Amino acid sequence: MTAPLRVLLLEYRDSDPALAARELTRAELACETRLVQPEDAFRRELRGFAPDVVLADYSVPGFGGMPALEILQQESPLTPLIIVTGSLDEETAAECIKAGAADYVLKTHLARLGPAVRGALAMSRSREEKTVAEAALRASEQRFRALVEHSWDAIALFAADGTILYGSPATSRILGYELPAFVGRNAFELIHPDDREAVVARLTEAMMHPRVRVDVSARVLHRDGSWHYLEGIFTNLLDDPSVGAIVNNYRDVTERRSLQEQVIQAQKMEAVGRLAGGVAHDFNNILTAIGGYTDLLLADLAPDDPRRQDVDEIHRAGARAAALTQQLLAFSRRQVMQPKVLDLNALVLDIEKLLRRLIGEDILLAGVVEPGLGHVRADPGQLQQVILNLAVNARDAMPDGGGLTIETHNVELRETYADEHRAVTPGPYVLLAVSDTGAGMTAETQAHLFEPFFTTKGLGQGTGLGLATVYGISKQTGGHIWGYSELGQGTKYKIYLPRVDEPAEPLEAPSTARPQHLRGTERILLVEDEAAVRAVTRQLLQRNGYSVIEAPEGGVALTLLNGGEVTVDLLLTDVVMPGMSGRELAERAATGCPGLRVLFMSGYTDDAVVRHRILEAGLNYLQKPFHPDALLRKVRDVLDQPS
C-alpha cells in the first residue's frame, strides 16, 4: 500500500486547503495535508512533517510563497514548491519559475493542480536521482584520485608519438621529476638507448591490439642522472573518449633487479666454486707429484746441465697451475684457511716494504691507519694476498704514476646500511680500504667486477682471477667487499671484516731456514692412497735422512702399528682416504702409541678439512700441493714439538 502524499499548504484562507485537497483527490492522489501561516510554523512543519510537496499562496500577509521558497531551498532543496494563487501576471509567474518554483497554478484553474503536483514530484525525483548520481560520481572521482595520488605504482598517459600527457604523483617518487617538468616530454627521450628498440616493439604491439595488456620493461633516466629499471603494462585506450591515450602502469624494480643479479652472480660463483672444489683434490695430488719430481730432478742435475732449463720450465708451469688452483679455491671460498686474531695495522705495516717494491717508484704509497684499531679473525697470508692483488690492480690502472692509499678504520655498520646491502649483518667492523687515482671504470665494467676470468687487460696479461680471489677471501673470512669507481676518478675498494674482542696474536715472520738444516733421522709412517704422491713424498723424506715406511690406506697402517712390527716417530697421513679417514687413523693409532706425533696433509678443499675437524682441533696440517721445503720444515717442526 502506497503511503499518502504529504502536502504542506501555506494559505491565509481557510477554505482554500479543502479545495486543493479535493482537486488532488480527483487526480487520484491520496494526500495528508497540513496548513501553516506564520514563518516559524512553516519552518517547524518543514522539519517535523517533512512534506513531499509545498503548495504556497504567492501573497500570504506577512509571509508568502517566495520567502517560503528561499527557506525551502536552504533546508530541503529537493522538495518542490508550487505557487497557487488567485491572480498572477505572466511576468511574475516567470520570475517564480526562475527562482526555483516547480510550477504555478491559478486558483481559478485548480483542475491543473493534480498534473502540476505529479510533474513537480517527477521533477523532484529526477533531481534527487541526479543529485545521488553526482554525489556517487564525486565520490568515485575522489576515490580514484586518492588511489592514483597515493598509489605506490605510477601511471603515465602518452600520445601515439610518445608525448607524455599525464603523470601521476608517484612519478616524482620513482623518477624524481616534478610533474610540470615531466608532462610534455617525449617518453622515448628517457629510455636507455639500449632498451629503446624493445620498448618501441612493445608499443607497436599495443597499438595493433587496443585494450590488450602488453608487458614492458626498460631502464629509464632518473632526474639525478642514474638509470632505474621500470616494469610496466601498456594499454591502448586511444579509442576511449574518456582517456584517449596509451596508458602505462609502471613501478620501480631497480632493487629487485639488483637482488636478482646478486642471486645470479652468487649462483655463478657457486657453480665455479663447485667445479673448482670438485677437481681440486685430484689436481692438487697431480701438482704435488709434478712439483715433487721436478724438485728431485733439479737436485740431481748439475748447474750446467742443458736439461736443467727444461726442468725449470716444468717446475714454473706446475707452480703457475698450483697458483691458479688456489685462486679458484679462494674465489669459491673453498680454500683451507688457518685464521688467527690479527692486528690489521701490523699486517699493513708489515707488507708496506713489499708493496713499495711491487708498485714502483712513480706511484706514491700512503698508509692511513687508525690508532686503537680493533682486531679481526682471518688468515694473515690470505689478507696479505688481498692487499697485494688490489695493489697490483691499482698499479696497472696508473701506468703514468699516481697515488695508492691503504686505510684502516673502526666502523659501526647500522641497520640503514644493512638495508641497502642485504648481505650485511649490522655490528662492529674493521674497514680495510684500498684506493688509487687511476683511470677508473665504467658502470658496465663494475657490474662484472668480481666475476672469475673477467678482465679488461689484454690477452696474456691477466687471468681475471685477481679480484675474484679478493672477493672469495673477503667472503670466506666473514666480511664484505664493495668497489666504487668512476671514469677518470680512480677506484676504491672497501673491505669490512667483523671485529672481535680478543687479543691479537703476533705475526710470524717467514722462515729463512735452508732445507739442509731440516734434515732428520727419525722414522716416519707415510699413509697416502695416491701412489704418485706417496712415492715422491717418500723420496723427498728419504733424501733428507728420514726412514720412511709406506702404507696405501689406514687399515694397513694400523696393522703395522698394532702388530708391533714397526715403531715410528711421526705419522704423516692424508686426511681423506677410502675406508678410514686420517683423523680416525690418528685417533686409533694413539691408543697403541701414546704420544705419537701426527701431521695431516690434504689436497681437498676446506669443506673436507673442516668436516674432519683438523683445523678446529688445532692439529698439524699441510695443504697440497706443497713445496719440498714446506714439507721438510713442517715435518721438522712437528718432530721437534714435545710429545
C-alpha positions in Angstrom: 0.0 0.0 0.0 1.4 3.4 -1.1 1.8 6.0 1.7 -0.3 9.1 1.3 1.3 12.2 -0.2 2.3 14.7 2.4 1.2 18.2 1.3 2.1 21.3 3.2 -0.2 24.3 2.4 0.8 27.9 3.0 -2.5 29.7 2.8 -4.4 32.5 4.6 -8.0 31.5 3.6 -9.4 28.5 5.5 -11.5 27.4 2.5 -8.6 27.1 0.0 -7.0 24.0 1.6 -10.2 22.0 1.2 -10.4 23.0 -2.5 -6.8 21.9 -3.1 -7.4 18.6 -1.3 -10.5 18.0 -3.4 -8.6 18.5 -6.7 -5.8 16.2 -5.6 -8.3 13.5 -4.7 -9.9 13.9 -8.1 -6.4 13.5 -9.6 -6.2 10.1 -7.7 -3.5 11.4 -5.3 -4.1 10.2 -1.7 -2.9 13.1 0.5 -2.3 14.1 4.0 -2.4 17.9 4.3 -1.1 20.4 6.8 -2.0 24.1 6.9 0.5 26.7 8.1 0.7 30.5 8.0 3.4 32.2 10.1 7.1 31.6 9.2 8.0 29.8 12.4 5.2 27.3 11.9 6.4 26.8 8.3 9.9 26.0 9.5 8.6 23.7 12.2 6.4 21.7 9.9 9.1 21.6 7.3 11.2 19.6 9.7 8.5 17.7 11.6 6.0 16.9 8.8 8.7 16.5 6.1 6.3 17.3 3.2 6.6 15.7 -0.3 5.4 19.0 -1.9 4.6 22.5 -0.7 1.6 24.5 -2.1 2.1 28.1 -1.3 0.0 31.2 -2.0 2.1 33.9 -3.6 0.7 36.7 -1.3 0.1 35.5 2.2 0.1 38.5 4.5 3.5 38.8 6.3 4.9 35.6 4.7 4.2 34.4 1.2 5.3 32.0 -1.4 8.7 33.5 -2.4 10.1 33.7 1.2 8.9 30.2 1.7 10.8 29.1 -1.4 14.0 30.7 -0.1 13.7 28.8 3.2 12.8 25.5 1.3 15.9 25.8 -0.9 18.1 26.1 2.1 16.6 23.4 4.3 15.1 20.9 1.9 16.2 21.8 -1.6 14.8 18.6 -3.2 11.2 19.3 -2.0 9.2 21.0 -4.8 7.1 24.2 -4.2 4.1 25.1 -6.4 2.8 28.6 -6.4 -1.1 28.5 -6.0 -2.6 32.0 -6.3 -5.7 33.8 -7.2 -4.1 36.1 -9.7 -0.6 36.3 -11.1 0.7 38.0 -14.2 2.8 36.1 -16.6 6.0 38.2 -15.8 5.7 37.4 -12.1 5.0 33.8 -12.8 8.2 33.6 -14.9 10.2 35.2 -12.1 8.8 32.5 -9.7 9.9 29.7 -12.0 13.3 31.3 -12.5 13.7 31.5 -8.7 13.1 27.7 -8.4 9.4 27.2 -8.1 8.3 23.9 -9.7 5.1 25.4 -11.2 2.3 27.8 -10.7 -1.4 27.2 -10.7 -4.2 29.8 -10.6 -7.0 29.2 -8.2 -9.4 29.8 -11.0 -7.9 26.8 -12.8 -7.4 24.2 -9.9 -8.0 21.4 -12.3 -4.3 21.8 -13.3 -3.2 21.2 -9.7 -3.1 17.4 -9.9 -1.0 17.3 -13.1 1.2 20.1 -11.7 1.9 18.1 -8.5 2.6 14.9 -10.5 5.0 16.9 -12.7 6.7 18.5 -9.7 7.2 15.2 -8.0 8.6 13.6 -11.1 11.0 16.6 -11.4 11.9 16.2 -7.8 12.7 12.5 -8.2 14.8 13.3 -11.3 16.7 16.0 -9.4 17.1 13.6 -6.5 18.5 10.8 -8.8 20.7 13.3 -10.5 22.0 14.6 -7.1 22.7 11.0 -5.9 24.4 10.2 -9.2 26.5 13.4 -9.0 27.4 12.5 -5.4 28.4 9.0 -6.4 30.4 10.4 -9.3 32.2 12.8 -7.0 32.9 10.0 -4.5 34.2 7.8 -7.4 36.4 10.6 -8.6 37.7 11.3 -5.1 38.3 7.6 -4.6 40.1 7.3 -8.0 42.1 10.5 -7.2 43.1 9.1 -3.8 44.1 5.8 -5.3 46.2 7.4 -8.0 47.7 10.0 -5.8 48.7 7.6 -3.1 49.5 4.5 -5.2 53.0 3.1 -4.9 52.9 2.4 -8.6 52.8 5.2 -11.1 50.5 6.0 -14.1 51.5 7.8 -17.2 49.4 8.7 -20.3 51.1 9.5 -23.5 50.1 10.0 -27.1 50.9 7.7 -30.0 54.1 9.6 -30.7 55.3 9.2 -27.2 54.4 12.6 -25.8 53.7 12.4 -22.1 50.1 13.8 -21.5 49.8 12.9 -17.7 51.9 11.6 -14.9 50.6 10.5 -11.5 52.2 11.9 -8.3 54.2 8.7 -7.8 56.3 9.9 -10.8 58.2 12.2 -8.5 59.0 9.5 -6.1 60.0 7.0 -8.7 61.9 9.2 -11.2 62.5 12.4 -9.3 60.8 14.7 -11.8 58.3 17.4 -10.8 55.1 16.8 -12.8 55.2 20.1 -14.8 58.7 19.1 -16.0 57.6 15.5 -16.8 54.4 16.2 -18.7 55.1 17.3 -22.3 58.3 15.5 -22.7 58.7 12.6 -25.1 58.9 9.3 -23.2 61.5 7.9 -25.6 64.0 10.6 -24.5 64.0 9.0 -21.1 64.5 5.4 -22.3 68.0 3.9 -22.2 69.4 3.8 -25.8 70.0 0.0 -25.5 66.3 -0.6 -24.4 64.6 1.8 -26.8 64.2 -0.6 -29.7 62.5 -3.2 -27.4 60.1 -0.6 -26.0 59.1 0.6 -29.5 58.4 -3.0 -30.4 56.1 -3.4 -27.3 54.4 -0.1 -28.0 53.8 -1.1 -31.6 52.2 -4.3 -30.4 49.9 -2.3 -28.1 48.9 -0.1 -31.0 47.9 -3.1 -33.0 45.8 -4.6 -30.2 43.7 -2.0 -28.4 42.7 -2.7 -24.8 45.1 -5.7 -24.7 47.7 -5.6 -21.8 51.3 -5.6 -23.1 54.2 -6.0 -20.6 57.2 -3.8 -21.0 60.4 -3.2 -19.1 63.3 -0.8 -19.6 65.9 1.4 -17.9 64.6 4.9 -17.5 66.6 8.1 -16.8 66.1 9.4 -13.3 66.3 13.1 -12.7 69.6 12.6 -10.8 71.1 11.0 -14.0 71.0 7.4 -12.8 69.2 4.6 -14.7 66.3 2.9 -12.9 64.8 -0.4 -14.0 61.0 0.0 -14.5 58.4 -2.6 -15.3 55.0 -1.6 -16.7 52.0 -2.5 -18.7 50.9 -0.7 -21.9 47.2 -0.5 -22.6 46.0 1.2 -25.8 42.9 3.3 -24.9 43.3 5.8 -27.7 39.7 4.8 -28.8 38.2 5.6 -25.4 36.9 9.1 -25.4 37.4 9.5 -21.6 41.1 8.6 -21.9 42.3 9.0 -25.5 45.9 7.9 -24.7 48.3 5.0 -24.2 48.1 4.1 -20.5 51.3 2.9 -18.8 51.1 1.5 -15.3 54.6 1.1 -14.0 56.8 0.5 -11.0 60.4 0.8 -10.0 62.0 -2.7 -9.8 65.7 -1.5 -9.5 66.2 -3.0 -6.1 64.6 -6.3 -7.1 66.7 -6.5 -10.3 69.8 -5.8 -8.2 68.9 -8.6 -5.8 68.2 -10.9 -8.8 71.6 -10.0 -10.3 73.2 -10.7 -6.9 71.5 -14.1 -6.8 72.6 -14.9 -10.3 76.1 -13.8 -9.5 76.1 -15.9 -6.4 74.9 -18.9 -8.4 77.6 -18.4 -11.0 80.2 -18.1 -8.2 78.8 -21.2 -6.6 78.9 -23.1 -9.9 82.5 -22.2 -10.4 83.3 -23.0 -6.8 81.8 -26.4 -7.1 83.7 -27.1 -10.2 86.9 -25.9 -8.5 86.2 -27.9 -5.4 85.4 -31.0 -7.5 88.7 -31.1 -9.3 90.9 -29.6 -6.5 91.7 -32.9 -4.8 92.9 -34.8 -7.9 94.5 -31.7 -9.4 96.4 -30.9 -6.1 97.7 -34.5 -6.0 98.8 -34.3 -9.6 100.6 -31.0 -8.9 102.2 -32.4 -5.8 103.7 -35.2 -7.9 104.8 -32.9 -10.7 106.3 -30.4 -8.3 108.0 -33.0 -6.2 109.6 -34.9 -9.1 110.8 -31.7 -10.8 112.4 -30.7 -7.5 114.1 -34.1 -7.3 115.3 -33.8 -10.8 116.7 -30.3 -10.2 118.5 -31.6 -7.1 120.2 -34.3 -9.3 121.1 -32.2 -12.2 124.4 -30.3 -12.3 124.1 -26.5 -12.6 125.5 -26.6 -16.1 123.3 -29.5 -17.3 121.5 -28.4 -20.5 118.4 -30.3 -19.3 118.1 -28.1 -16.3 116.3 -25.3 -18.2 113.6 -27.7 -19.4 113.0 -29.0 -15.9 112.9 -25.4 -14.6 110.1 -24.6 -17.2 108.2 -27.7 -16.0 108.6 -26.5 -12.4 107.4 -23.0 -13.2 104.4 -24.3 -15.1 103.4 -26.5 -12.2 103.8 -23.6 -9.8 101.5 -21.4 -12.0 99.0 -24.2 -12.2 99.0 -24.6 -8.4 98.6 -20.8 -8.0 95.7 -20.9 -10.4 94.0 -23.6 -8.5 94.5 -21.7 -5.2 92.9 -18.6 -6.9 89.9 -20.6 -8.0 89.5 -22.0 -4.5 89.9 -18.6 -2.9 87.2 -17.2 -5.2 84.9 -20.1 -4.5 85.6 -19.8 -0.7 86.8 -23.4 -0.6 90.4 -22.9 0.2 91.8 -24.1 3.5 92.3 -21.1 5.8 94.1 -21.1 9.1 92.7 -17.9 10.8 94.1 -16.2 13.8 93.3 -13.0 15.7 95.1 -10.2 13.9 96.0 -6.6 14.3 95.3 -5.3 10.8 97.5 -2.3 11.3 100.5 -4.5 12.0 99.8 -6.6 8.9 99.6 -3.4 6.7 102.8 -2.0 8.1 104.5 -5.4 7.6 103.6 -5.6 3.9 104.4 -2.0 3.1 108.0 -2.6 2.1 107.0 -5.3 -0.3 104.3 -3.1 -1.8 106.8 -0.3 -2.5 108.9 -2.6 -4.5 105.9 -4.0 -6.3 104.2 -0.8 -7.4 107.3 1.1 -8.5 108.8 4.5 -7.7 106.3 6.5 -9.8 103.4 5.6 -7.5 103.1 7.3 -4.1 102.1 4.8 -1.4 100.3 6.3 1.7 99.2 4.3 4.7 96.5 5.8 6.9 96.0 3.5 9.9 93.6 4.3 12.8 95.2 4.1 16.3 93.4 1.6 18.6 92.1 -0.4 15.6 90.0 -3.4 16.6 91.2 -6.9 15.8 89.9 -9.4 13.2 89.9 -13.1 12.8 91.5 -14.0 9.5 94.2 -15.9 7.8 97.2 -13.5 7.6 98.6 -14.9 4.4 95.2 -14.6 2.7 94.8 -11.0 3.8 98.2 -10.2 2.5 97.2 -11.7 -0.8 94.1 -9.4 -0.8 96.2 -6.3 -0.4 98.8 -7.5 -2.9 96.1 -8.2 -5.5 94.4 -4.8 -5.0 97.8 -3.1 -5.2 98.7 -4.8 -8.5 95.3 -3.8 -10.0 95.9 -0.2 -8.8 99.4 -0.2 -10.3 98.1 -1.4 -13.7 95.4 1.3 -13.6 98.1 4.0 -13.2 100.7 3.4 -16.0 101.9 7.0 -15.7 102.1 7.0 -11.9 99.7 8.2 -9.3 98.7 7.6 -5.7 97.8 4.4 -3.8 96.3 4.7 -0.3 95.7 2.0 2.2 93.4 2.9 5.1 92.1 1.1 8.2 89.2 2.3 10.4 86.9 1.1 13.1 83.3 1.3 11.8 79.9 0.5 13.0 77.5 -0.7 10.3 74.0 0.4 11.2 70.6 -1.1 10.2 70.2 1.5 7.5 73.4 0.3 5.8 72.3 -3.3 6.2 69.0 -2.4 4.5 70.9 -1.1 1.4 73.4 -4.0 1.5 71.3 -7.1 2.1 74.2 -9.5 2.9 75.5 -7.3 5.8 74.7 -8.0 9.4 74.8 -4.8 11.5 77.5 -4.5 14.1 81.2 -3.5 14.6 83.6 -4.0 11.8 87.2 -3.1 10.8 87.4 -1.4 7.4 90.3 -2.0 5.1 90.2 0.4 2.2 92.5 0.5 -0.8 92.1 3.4 -3.3 94.0 4.7 -6.3 94.0 7.7 -8.6 93.9 5.6 -11.7 91.8 5.5 -14.8 88.6 4.3 -13.1 85.9 2.1 -14.5 82.6 2.3 -16.3 79.4 1.2 -14.7 79.3 -1.8 -17.1 82.8 -2.9 -16.1 81.9 -2.6 -12.4 78.9 -4.9 -12.9 81.3 -7.7 -13.7 84.0 -6.6 -11.2 84.3 -9.8 -9.2 83.4 -12.4 -11.8 86.1 -15.0 -12.4 88.0 -14.7 -15.7 86.6 -11.3 -16.4 89.4 -8.9 -17.2 89.9 -5.6 -19.1 93.6 -6.4 -19.7 95.0 -7.6 -23.0 95.4 -11.2 -23.9 98.0 -12.9 -21.8 98.2 -10.0 -19.3 96.0 -11.5 -16.6 93.8 -14.5 -15.7 90.8 -12.4 -14.5 91.0 -14.1 -11.1 92.7 -11.3 -9.1 89.6 -9.6 -7.9 87.6 -12.8 -7.8 90.2 -14.1 -5.3 89.9 -10.9 -3.3 86.1 -11.4 -3.2 86.4 -15.0 -2.2 88.9 -14.4 0.6 86.8 -11.5 1.9 83.6 -13.6 2.0 85.3 -16.7 3.4 86.7 -14.5 6.3 83.1 -13.5 7.1 83.5 -10.0 5.6 82.1 -7.9 2.7 83.6 -6.1 -0.2 82.4 -3.3 -2.4 84.1 -1.4 -5.2 83.5 2.2 -6.1 84.8 3.8 -9.3 84.2 6.5 -11.9 86.0 7.0 -15.2 88.9 9.4 -14.6 88.3 9.5 -10.9 90.1 6.4 -9.7 88.8 3.3 -7.8 88.3 2.5 -4.1 87.7 -1.0 -2.6 86.2 -1.2 0.9 86.5 -4.5 2.8 84.6 -4.8 6.0 85.8 -7.5 8.4 83.9 -8.4 11.6 85.6 -7.0 14.7 86.5 -9.5 17.5 87.1 -8.6 21.1 90.2 -10.8 21.6 93.9 -10.1 21.9 95.9 -10.2 18.7 98.4 -13.0 18.1 101.9 -11.9 16.8 102.6 -12.1 13.1 105.0 -14.9 12.3 108.0 -13.8 10.2 108.6 -16.2 7.2 111.2 -18.8 8.0 114.5 -18.5 6.1 115.9 -21.9 7.2 117.6 -23.9 4.4 116.5 -27.4 3.7 119.8 -28.9 4.8 119.1 -27.6 8.3 115.8 -29.5 8.3 117.2 -33.0 7.9 116.5 -35.8 10.3 117.0 -39.5 11.1 113.6 -40.2 12.6 111.2 -42.9 11.3 108.1 -41.8 9.6 105.0 -43.8 8.7 103.6 -42.3 5.4 99.9 -43.1 4.7 98.7 -41.9 1.3 96.2 -43.5 -1.1 97.6 -41.7 -4.2 100.6 -43.8 -5.3 102.4 -40.9 -7.2 102.1 -38.6 -4.2 103.2 -41.4 -1.8 106.2 -42.2 -4.0 107.5 -38.6 -4.4 106.9 -37.8 -0.7 108.9 -40.9 0.3 111.8 -39.9 -1.9 111.8 -36.3 -0.6 111.9 -37.5 3.0 114.5 -40.3 2.4 116.8 -37.9 0.6 116.9 -35.8 3.7 117.8 -38.6 6.1 114.5 -39.9 7.3 113.5 -43.5 7.4 110.1 -44.0 5.7 107.5 -46.8 5.9 104.6 -46.7 3.5 101.0 -47.7 3.7 98.4 -47.1 1.0 95.5 -46.8 3.5 94.6 -46.6 7.2 93.9 -50.3 7.7 97.4 -51.3 6.6 98.9 -48.6 8.7 97.1 -49.8 11.8 98.2 -53.4 11.2 101.8 -52.3 11.0 101.5 -50.2 14.2 99.4 -52.6 16.3 101.3 -55.7 15.2 104.4 -54.2 16.8 106.3 -54.6 13.5 107.4 -51.0 13.5 107.9 -48.1 15.8 107.6 -44.7 14.4 108.3 -41.1 15.5 105.8 -39.4 13.2 102.5 -40.4 11.4 102.3 -38.4 8.2 98.8 -39.2 6.8 96.4 -37.9 4.2 93.1 -36.6 5.6 90.5 -38.1 3.2 91.2 -41.8 2.2 88.9 -44.7 1.3 87.8 -46.9 4.2 89.3 -44.8 7.1 90.0 -41.1 7.3 93.3 -39.8 8.5 91.7 -38.4 11.6 90.2 -41.8 12.6 93.6 -43.4 11.9 95.4 -41.0 14.2 92.9 -41.5 17.0 93.1 -45.3 16.8 96.9 -45.2 16.5 97.1 -43.1 19.6 95.6 -45.9 21.7 98.6 -48.2 21.0 101.2 -45.5 20.6 100.6 -42.8 23.2 102.4 -39.5 22.4 102.7 -40.3 18.7 103.2 -37.1 16.7 100.8 -36.7 13.7 101.0 -34.4 10.6 97.9 -34.3 8.4 98.0 -33.4 4.7 95.2 -33.0 2.1 94.5 -31.9 -1.4 90.8 -31.4 -0.6 89.2 -28.0 -0.1 88.3 -26.6 3.3 84.9 -28.3 3.3 86.5 -31.7 3.8 89.2 -30.5 6.2 86.7 -28.7 8.3 84.4 -31.7 8.2 87.2 -33.9 9.7 87.8 -31.2 12.4 91.5 -30.9 11.6 91.9 -27.1 11.9 89.2 -26.8 14.5 91.2 -29.0 16.8 94.4 -27.1 16.1 96.1 -30.2 14.7 99.2 -30.1 12.5 98.2 -29.6 8.9 99.9 -29.3 5.4 98.0 -28.3 2.3 98.7 -30.0 -1.0 100.4 -29.2 -3.4 103.4 -28.4 -1.2 107.0 -27.4 -1.9 109.7 -29.7 -0.7 110.9 -27.0 1.7 107.4 -26.6 3.2 107.1 -30.4 3.7 110.6 -30.7 5.3 110.1 -27.6 7.5 106.6 -28.8 8.7 107.9 -32.3 9.4 110.8 -30.9 11.4 108.5 -28.6 13.3 106.2 -31.4 14.3 109.0 -33.7 15.3 110.6 -31.0 17.5 107.3 -30.5 19.4 107.0 -32.0 22.9 105.2 -35.4 22.6 
